[in-house]
Amino acid sequence: MSKHVAVLMGGWSSEREVSMRSGVACANALEGMGYRVTRVDVDRNVASHLTELKPDVAFNALHGPAGEDGSIQGILEVLQIPYTHSGVLASAVAMNKPMAKTVMAAAGVPVPTGKVVNRFDAARSHVLTPPYVLKPIAEGSSYGVFIVGRDHQHPPQELTREDWPYGDEILAESFVGGRELTCAVMGDQALGVIDIRAADGGWYDYNAKYAKGGSIHVLPAKIKENIYLTIQQLALRAHKALGCRGVSRSDLRYDDGPGGTGELVVLEVNTQPGMTETSLVPELAAYAGYSFGELVQWMVEDASCGR
């Protein structure tokens, strides 16, 4: 008898739309692999829905707060429903960017220099020497991110908006130029390295991530072999240091351009990477020989509690 998989998608974070796309793609693929699938658009009554549903496995296709920060993982632990991706602690730590940086740095993973600041202070005057980046402490998909260039006389005033949704504490980091690279980990294996370029020549923002043709993915990244291997090692080290399970994706910057510093840093580890048709992890898995169906099947068979 085939396993009954509840695919958790949607939710109420700013990444709801992306999560729905991830969830539908994964649900369709799992049905194609012979599983019995129930699509669950997650709301705040998800515990009672799952209690009634009694699935064998929960496939977590949620993104952002509640789905990625240990909250849904805690509910699944209480209900004793095996689930995909990382557990409570790894999810919570990885979602909190300053905390994740502390853990990764302690494990020897290079991270950008920076500090946590109040958003009003960051709007009043430069909190770091430009160029630098301002970002929410716990958001994904490039929401609320500002790159403050050398030519910016004043910090972004959007930070003072009354309807600012990302909390009063934000992360300021030195800007590392050069390439945007990403590497996925599947179990205890680092997959390939993609060099991501925004199609418009700008930075890898929400539109570049999710719009068709918004970005150009160079796989394998055309970088020196020793750097390629180092990136794979760093992705695996970061994954293990944070206690991740299943599939994760590390995003990095490598400043190897003309006049670059040669700096290589891990920006963050995504414990719930996108699984849409334009997403990076399915592309990396395909390069490693896994079809999309085989990838999601591996994730379901890897699912457990106590992660």
HUZI-V507257 format. One line per field, one symbol per residue. phi: phi as a letter, one per 40 degrees, with the letter a starting at -180 (. if undefined). Layout:
phi: ???
This chain:
phi: .cccbcccaggbcccdcccccdcccccccccccgccbbcbccbcbcccdccccfccabccbcbgdgcbbhcccccccccfbdbcgcccccccccccdccccccccccgccbcciacbcccccccaccbcccabbaccabbfgcgcbbccccccbcccdccdccdcbgccbbbbccbcgcbbaacbbgbbcccbbcbbcccgccccdcccbcdgcabbbbcdcbddccdccccccccccdcccgcbgbbacbbbbcbcdgccgcbbccabccbcdbccbcccdcccccchbcccccccdccccdabgc
